[in-house]
């Protein structure tokens, strides 16, 4: 039963798109698509890495990042985006669906999950603005037909936007643990506002392979850029032409009973329509969300950043006083949440406070910041005062699982986005003003990146330590799978797991779990104790190790 529950939890988190309930209602509520037949979707293939539809284009630069430009009204943007990125969308969908088949191969369990997720998402469409439903509908025209048995493409794409929300709400699937910062005045070299963040959202290696720098020129609102993936019209990290930057950080949520407005669409609305922090607050206030989230908004005009902290039934705004920096991890800081028990428990038991303190430490030790130094902060893998946390520890700013890192300089309308892997690849620079001028002229024949300001890749990617970590990740997955299936693992493999990541507590915890299952309780105790000698991520993790040590001793 426990294994089944874990499977259900994992799939429920990943399977936000597998809705069959609300399907009928959602299709009845199909947005106005008048004039869709007049939209030219003819895609011209210039090369394997370059496509065009009119002035709209998709180009893959030398760093492996796709640069997408779309313009027009909502329906046009959706249809053209779907046409341009169709293969990338198919890759994303296939990655999700194959993961589902792997985790839940039994038809009966899949049917159960289909009904569960369906019930959860039954009214999401009521909370999505018409404009964004139109855009999602246009994109969905290019979804894979073979998954229509689960739900029609429009419905799948609609619920696709709840990924971030549902993933971090589930206690058994901590997909999100982001850290962000903002600095200005005497904390930066030129006094300008500078923001950085890691988007620590992990849904499998394939999910993060094809990243898109999307430049959007809508018929309403402001032009903006966001770092995203195919099929996603919501925003997790972005900057608009008015110098408003938006990033989202998950807060601790109870498991919601019903989907409402996805956070990514709230962030998208702020990007498209806000030109000040006050306008951003008003947009966030009018949307009913279903999970807890911190939205960091930077403003070039005001030269400051704020946190908009939203949750079902609560709302707060956090502004720093007499300070020139703002730090955000995964707990709330505004007065509205000072007595919130869930928030207080998160601070006490999770790794959010540790990362918050580490970010403050890094900001205090760094010289005045510039984009290169901001990238160094986002790539930091150490604990407080240089403690070795092991590779992949969620206590680190760089957990070695990020979908991306991103840096904003809103007063110059510049942004830096990380190429693969994680935030270790080059931070590719873009000047929004220059990029949009090129796109609107319609004569872009290559990349619009601002090459002279691109930040080089982290030397760590070429190190033995990095190669060992990647080997550790793969071996760790195989051993966890073997434990779940009660299969034997060679002694050499267990030793190799620990040798590849010797400072990480989880390597020893996994070894302890394996030996406990094999009834080798003395070896289990030794490994659990070794895990405790390292930096254990959370209080519940420490409690687990203590419990397993006691259980092992009782069986010796």
N, C-alpha and C positions, 0 to 999 in steps of 0.2 A: 504493500500500500504506500509506503514511504516513497519508493522509487516512482510509482505511478503519480503521486502528488508532485514530486519534483519535475517529472516530465510535463505534467499539466501546467505547472507554474512557468516552466521555461517556455513552453510553446505558447502559453497565453501571452507572455511578454513579447515574443517574437511575432506571434500570429495576430497582431492587431489588424492585419489586412484580411483575415480569413472570415469575414462576416457573412453569414447567411440570413440572420435576423435583421429586421430593419431593411432587408434587401427590397422587399416589396414596397415599403414606405419610401425608401430612398429613391427607387425608380419612379414612383408616382410623383415624388418631389423633384424630379429631374429639372435642372435649371433651364431658363429660357435660352434656347439655342437658335433663335431666329437668325437667318443669314449664314449659318454654318456651311451651307453648300457653296457659298461664294468664296470661301477662304481657300486660297491656293496652297495645297500641301505638297506640291511637286518639289522634291528634294534633288538638288544637283550634287552629285558626288565629284568633288574636285580631286580628292585623293582618299586613301584609307583613313586619313586623319583630318579631313576637311570637307565639310558639307555646307550647302547654302539653300535657303528658301527666301528669295527676294533679298532684302538687306539683312535678314536674319542669318546667323551663321553658327557653326560649331567647329572648333579647331583644337587639336591636341598639341600643346607646346612641348618643347624638348625636355621639360621636367615631368611629363606624363599627366599634366593637368589639362582637362578639357575646358576651353573658354567658350561659353555660350552667350550669344546676344539675341534677345527677342524684343519685339516692340508691338504696339497696337493695343486693342481692347482685350478684355479678359479671355474671350473665346478664341480670338486670334492667337494670343500668347500661348494658350494651352495647346491648341491644335498644332501650331508651328513647333513648339517645344517638343511635343510628342513625336512629330515627324522627324525632327533633327536628331533626337536622342533615342530613337526606338530601340536600337541594339543595346544601348546602355541600360534602358529600362528593362529589357528582357533579361539581361544579366542579373539585375537586382532582384527581379521577381523569381527567377530560377533559383538563385542562391537561397532565398527565403523558403521556397517550397521544398527544395531538396533537403534543407535542414529539418523541415517538418516531417518529411517522409522518414528521415533517419531517426528522429527522436520518437516518433509515434507511428511505427509501421502498421499497427493493428487498425483495421478499418473501423471497428467499434469505438475505439478511443478517439479516432479522428472525428467521427460523427458527434461524439459527446462534446469535444472541443469546439466543433463548428457551432453547435447549439449554444454553448456557454458564451463564446465570443460574440455570437450573433445577438444574444440577449443583452450583453453589456453595451454594444454599440448601437442599440436600436433607435436612439434619438439624437445621435451626433449631428445628423444632417440639419436638425433644427437650430443648431448653434453655429453653423458655418455661414458667413456672409455670401449672398448671391454671387457676387463678383468672383469669389474664390471657388465656389461650386462650378461656375462656368469654366474657369481656368482648369480645374481638375477634370471636368468632363472632357474638355478638349484633349487634354493629355491622355485620358483613358482610352481614346479611340485607337491608340497604338499599343494597348496592353496585350499580353499573350492570351489568345483564345482558349488554349488548353486548360487554363485555370478558371474558366467561366463556370465550371461545375460547382466550384466553391462559392463563387459570387460573381455577378457581372463586373466587368472591368471598372466601371464608374464607381461602384460601391467599394471594390477593393482599393482603388486609388484614394477614395475619400477617407477610409479608415487607415490607410497607409500613414496618414499624417498624425496619428496618435502614437507612433512608435516611441518617441522620447517619453511621453507621459506615462504610458502603460508600463514600459520597461522599468522606469525607476520607482514606480509605485509598488512593484512586487518585491517582497522581502527575499524571495529565493532567486531573484534575477537582478542583481545590482549592476545594471548596464551603465549607469551614469554616475560620475564622481568628479565633476569639473572644478577647475580653479581659475579665477580671473582677477585682474587688477587694473587700476587706472592711476595715473600720476600726472601732475601738472605743476605749473609755477616753478619753484626752485628744486623740484624733484627731477626735472627733465633738462636736457642740455640747452634747449632753446626756450624753455618755459611753456611750450605748447602741450596740449593734452595728448597723452599717449596711453593706449589701452592694449592689454594682451590677455589671451585666454587659451586654455586647452579644452577641447571638446572631447571628454573622455567617455564617448559612447561607443560600445563595442557590440557588434552583432555578427561577428564572424569575419575572417580575413577577406573573403570575397566581397563582402559588403563595402569595404573601404578601398577597394582597388581602383575604382573609377570615380574620381572626384571632379566636381564641376564648379568653376568660377563663373557664376551666372550674372550677366549684366542685363538688367531689365529696364526697358524704357516704356512704361505704361501710358495709356491715354489719359489716366487720371492719377494725380498725386505726383510724387517725386521719382526721379530715376534712382536706381540703387543697385548695389552689387551684393551678392551673398555667396558663401561657400557652401555647396550642397551636393546632392546626388540626383540621378535621373528619376523623374516622376515626382519629385518633392518640390512643391511650390511654396511651402512654409519656409521659415528661416530659423536657423539656430545661431548663425553668425553673419552679420552684414553691416554695410555702411551706405548711407544715402548721400545724394548730391548736396544736401543742406548741412552735412557734417554731423548727422546723427548716426551713432553706431549702436548696435543692439547685439547682445549675447544672452544666452539663457543658462542658468545653473539650477539643477534640480534641488528641491527641498524634500524633507521626509514627508511622505504622504501615507495616509491609511489607504488600504486597497479600495478604490472607488467602485461604486455599484452601477455607475452609468457614465458613459462618455459624454462630454459636452464640447467646449471649444478647445481644440488642441493648442498647446502653448506655442508651437511653431507658427500657427496662423495669427496669433496675437502679436508675436514678434514681427511677422511679415507686415501686418497692418501698421505697426509703428514705423517700420522702415519706409513704407510707401507713403504714409500720410503725415508723419510728425516732423516738425522743424524745430522743436524745443522739447525740453524735458517735461514741461507742463502739458504739452499736447500728447506726449507719450503716456503720461499718467492718466489722462482723460480717456485715451483709447483703451488702456488696460482695464480701467474701472468699468467700462460698459460691457466687457466680455465675461461670461460665466465659465470658469475653468473647472477641471475635475481633478487636478493634482496641485501640489504646492511647488512654487517656482520663484526663483529670483531672476529678474530681468535687469541686467546692467545696461543702462543707457548713457552714452557719452554724447556731449553736445559741444561742437566746435565754437558756436556763437557764445555760449555761456562759459566755456573753458572749465567744465566740471563734469563729473559723472555721478549718477544716483542709482540706487537699487529700488526697483518696484517689486514688492514681495506680495505675490498673489497666492491664494489658497481657497478651496471651497469654504465660503462663509467668513473669510477674513481678507484684509487688504492693508498693506502698509507701505510707506515710502521711507527709505533711509538715505539721509544726507550727512556727510561728515561735516563737522564744525571745526574751524581753526586747524584744518589739516589739508594737505595737498596730495593725499593718496586715499584710495578706496580699495579694499580687498573683499573678495567674495569666494566662498567655497560652497558648502551645501547645507548651511543653516541660516536662519533669518536673524537680522540685526535691528530691525525697526521696533519702535515702542509697541506696535500692535501685537508683537509676538513675545514680549518679555516674560509673559506668564503662560505661554503655550507649552503644555506638557510634552507634546510630541517633539517640538523643537528643542526643548531642554534635554530630553532624553537622547536626541540625536547628538547634541554637543557632548554629552557625557559618555556615550557609548561607542560612537563611530569615529572615523578618521577625519571628519570635517574640520574639527578644531585644530588638529595637528597640522593639516595642510594650510589652514589659515595662519597659524603661528609661523610656519616655515616661509610662507609668502612674505609676511611682515619682516621676518629676519632677512630675507634676500633683498627686499626693498631698502632696508636700513643699511645694509652693507655695500650695496652697489653705489658706484659713483653716479652722478646725474645720468638719468636714463636716455638712451636713444634706441632706435629699433633693434640694432644688433644686440645690445645688452638686454633688451626685453626678450629676445629669442633665447639668450643664455638662461634667463630665469625660467622660461617655459620648458627648457630642456633639462632642468636640474633634477637629478635622481637621488640626491642625498636627503637624509633626515636632519633634524635640528642639530646645529653645531657640527655638521659634517658626519653624523651617524650613518653607518652603512646599513641600509634597509634591505639589501638584496635587490635583485632586479624584478620589477613588476609589482612592487608593494604599493597598495592604494594610499599609503601614508605620504608618498612622494608627489611632488608637483607633476613630474613626468612619470606616469605609471606604465609607460611602454605599451599602451593600448589605444591611445587617442585616435579618433577619426581624423582630427586635424588640430594644429595650433594656428592662431591668427593674431595679427598685430594691426592696430589702427592708429593713424595720425589724422584725425578728422579735420583739423584746421587747414591741412593741405590736401584733403580728400585722397589720402593715400592709404593703401592696405597691403599687408604682407601675408601670404598664405603658405602653409607648409606643404611640400611635396612628400610623397611616400619615402620611407616608412614613418608612420606616426607623425611626430613633430620634429623628426631628426633630419628629414630631407631639406633641401634648400627652401628658404622662405622667399617665395616669388613675389616681387613687388609690382603693384599696379597703381597708376594715377587715374582716378575715375574721370577727371575732366578730359584728359588726353584720350583715354580709352573710348569714352562715349562720342567724342568728336570723330574719331576714326570710324567707329561703327556706323554712326549716322550718315557719314559721307558715303558709306556703302562700298568702299574700295579696300577693305581689309583683306590682305592676301596671306597673312601669317599671324603670329602672336601679337597681342597688345600689351604684353608685360613690359614693365619699366626695368629693363635688364640691368642698367648701371647701379641700381639700388637693391638688387636681389642679394639676400644674405646666404652665404655658403652653407652647405650641409654640415651637420655636426660630425666632426672626425670620429666620434664614437661608432658610427655606422660601419666603419672599416676596421674596427678593433676585434680582437679575439673575444673580449667580454660580450660584445653584441652577438657575435656568431654563436657563442655558448648559450646566450639567453634564448635565441631563436630555436636552438636544439632543445633546450629545456622546455619551452612552450609545447613543442610537438610531442616530446616524450611524456610530459605531464598529462597531456590529453589522452594519450594511449593508456597510461597507467590508471587514470581515473575511470576510463571506460572498462578496463579489465576488472577493477574493483567492483564496478556496478554489475558486471556480468559474472562475478565470483570466479574469475579466471586466474591462473597462476602467472606470476611475473618473475623473471630470473633475478637472482641476487645481484648480478652485474648491472641490470637495468635500474634497480633501486639505488645502488651506489652511484651510478652515473647521474641519476636525477639530482642527487644532493651535491655531487661534485660540480655540476654545471651551474648551480646557483647556490653556493654554500652559505650565503648570508641571509637567505630568504626563509623565513619560518615555515612557509607553506610546503616547501620541499620535504621537510621533516614530518610535518603533519600528514602529508600524503603517504609517506613511508610508514608512519605509525598506523594509519588507517588500514594499509595493506596488511601489515603484520598482525594487527588485531583480527582482521577477517580470517587470516590463515591460522589463527589460534597460537601464534608465536608471541605470547604476551610479554615476555621479557624484552624482546626486540621492540615491541610496540612502546613500552614504557621508556626505553632509551631514546627513541625518536621523538616521542611527545615531549620529553624533558629537553631535548636538544632544540625543539621548536620554541619552547618557553624561554630559552636563553637568548633568543633573537628578538627583534622588534615585531611583536605581534600586533596585527592591524587594529583590531577592535576589542572592546570588553567582552562581547559575546564569544569571540574567538578564544580569548583567555579562559573563559568559563568552560568552553568545550574541551580545551586541552586538559584542564584540571579534572573534569568529569571522566575523560578517557583514561587518564593516569590512574585514577581511583578504580575504575572498572577493570583495568588491566591487572592491577595489583591483586584485586579480589579473585582473579582467575588463575593467578600464578600458583 
